[in-house]
């Protein structure tokens, strides 16, 4: 089974290497967890869930990964642009995850909304990652 940490590291490296996403985020806006003084906009990793669907292939691994986009810009354009850049970089991507194997990503869910309690635009992207481990 591919460790969630291995997959998150591969995702982080893929997103960090995207110059257009880095420009939208101002360079340093990709965070594992937000701090109180994090500059907007930024992206954080959310919940990661691993599943064993018992597909008959002993080396299949299925995980759900959630990314959060946070923006204080007026309107939702910035949030949607960041989400589009992430989708373009990750949807249907094939990642090498450590020495274990290859992971194919597919977008399962996305949503952008305004959080009135926090006074921020919040985007959610959930990807399914199916890993085929090397034999």
RADANOR-V916346 format. One record per helix or strand of 3 or more residues. SS is the DSSP state (h for helix, s for strand). FROM is the first residue (numbers start at 1). LEN is the number of residues. If there is no record, write none. Layout:
ss:SS from:FROM len:LEN
ss:SS from:FROM len:LEN
This chain:
ss:h from:4 len:13
ss:h from:19 len:7
ss:s from:42 len:10
ss:s from:60 len:12
ss:h from:77 len:14
ss:s from:94 len:4
ss:s from:101 len:15
ss:s from:120 len:14
